[in-house]
Amino acid sequence: MEDDIDTVVIELTKRLAPKVLDNNIEFTVIPSKGRTVAKINITLLHEAITNLIENALQHGGPTLSEIIVKVTKKRQEISISVENDGTKIKDNQIKSCFERFSQIGESGGAGLGLALVNEIAKLHNGSLTVSSKASMKFTFSIPA
């Protein structure tokens, strides 16, 4: 069954907003400008996005003041990015952050969140990428 990704993301982020805002963090959701319909498992997509947002909250550190969730569609791909202005992952640590039980910092956790998100992306024939240049950004991409 196909679902509208914008609708799924908006509904989920409404439920997560109180947790983010309770931490005095600005929370912005930017839906796409086009139609974002894809075959997805909504439960798994919820798990992936929740993990990315909670990862930002847990590992963003003292500089974390904003989380942005953005949906975009380019050609036959829909991307959901979760970006934050908190602590960044060093370039030499990026590859290992997707490994199970891998922990980059000392802020706790089991080291399973990003590995799980990566597996969910693969189950949808998609990918999970990370960029830590200007900000910390995880992008979950799936075929449209």
C-alpha positions in Angstrom: 0.0 0.0 0.0 1.2 3.5 -0.8 1.2 6.2 1.8 1.9 9.9 1.6 5.2 10.5 3.3 4.5 14.2 4.1 1.4 13.2 6.1 3.2 10.4 7.9 6.0 12.7 8.9 3.8 15.5 10.0 1.6 13.2 12.2 4.7 11.6 13.8 6.5 14.9 14.5 3.3 16.3 16.1 3.6 13.4 18.6 7.3 13.9 19.2 7.2 17.7 19.4 6.4 17.9 23.1 9.5 15.9 24.0 11.7 18.1 21.8 10.2 21.4 23.0 10.4 20.3 26.6 14.2 20.3 26.1 14.0 24.0 24.9 14.9 23.0 21.4 13.4 24.7 18.3 11.6 22.0 16.2 10.8 22.7 12.6 9.1 20.4 10.1 9.3 21.3 6.4 7.0 19.2 4.1 7.9 18.7 0.4 6.4 20.9 -2.2 5.2 18.0 -4.3 3.4 14.7 -3.9 5.4 12.2 -1.8 3.7 8.9 -2.2 5.7 5.7 -1.7 5.2 2.0 -0.6 6.3 1.9 3.0 5.8 0.1 6.2 4.5 3.0 8.4 5.5 1.3 11.6 9.1 1.0 10.5 9.2 4.5 9.0 8.0 5.8 12.4 10.7 3.9 14.1 13.4 5.3 11.8 12.3 8.9 12.2 11.8 8.6 15.9 15.3 7.1 16.2 16.9 10.0 14.2 15.1 12.6 16.3 15.9 10.9 19.6 19.5 10.4 18.5 19.8 14.2 18.0 18.3 14.8 21.5 20.6 12.3 23.2 23.8 13.1 21.4 23.4 16.7 20.3 25.2 17.9 23.4 25.0 21.4 25.0 25.1 23.3 21.7 21.9 21.6 20.4 19.2 24.3 20.0 17.4 23.2 16.8 16.1 20.1 15.0 14.8 20.3 11.5 12.8 17.5 9.8 12.5 18.0 6.0 10.8 15.9 3.3 12.0 16.4 -0.3 11.3 14.6 -3.5 13.7 14.5 -6.4 12.9 12.5 -9.5 12.0 9.0 -8.2 13.4 9.4 -4.6 11.9 10.7 -1.4 14.2 11.9 1.3 13.5 12.6 4.9 16.3 14.5 6.6 16.8 15.2 10.3 19.2 18.0 10.8 20.5 19.5 14.1 23.0 22.1 15.2 24.4 20.0 18.0 27.6 18.0 18.4 28.9 16.7 15.1 30.4 13.3 14.2 34.0 13.4 13.0 34.5 12.3 9.4 36.6 9.3 10.5 33.7 8.1 12.7 30.9 8.3 10.2 31.2 4.8 8.7 31.2 3.1 12.2 28.1 5.0 13.4 25.9 2.7 11.4 27.4 -0.5 12.9 25.4 -2.3 15.7 26.6 -1.6 19.2 28.8 1.3 17.9 28.9 4.3 20.2 30.7 7.5 19.0 30.5 9.6 22.2 29.9 9.0 25.9 26.3 10.1 26.1 25.0 6.6 26.6 22.7 4.4 24.5 23.0 0.9 23.2 24.6 1.8 19.9 21.6 0.3 18.0 19.6 3.4 16.8 21.4 4.3 13.7 22.1 0.7 12.7 18.3 0.1 13.0 17.5 3.1 10.9 20.0 2.0 8.3 18.4 -1.5 8.1 15.0 0.0 7.8 16.2 2.1 4.9 17.6 -1.0 3.2 14.3 -2.9 3.7 12.7 -0.1 1.7 15.4 -0.3 -1.0 16.7 3.0 0.2 19.7 4.4 2.1 20.8 6.3 5.1 23.5 9.0 4.6 25.1 11.3 7.1 26.8 14.7 6.7 28.4 16.7 9.4 29.8 19.7 7.6 27.7 22.8 8.6 25.4 20.8 10.8 24.7 17.2 11.8 22.3 15.8 9.1 21.0 12.3 8.6 19.1 11.6 5.4 16.8 8.6 5.0 16.0 8.1 1.3 13.6 5.7 -0.4 12.3 5.1 -3.9 9.1 7.0 -4.7 
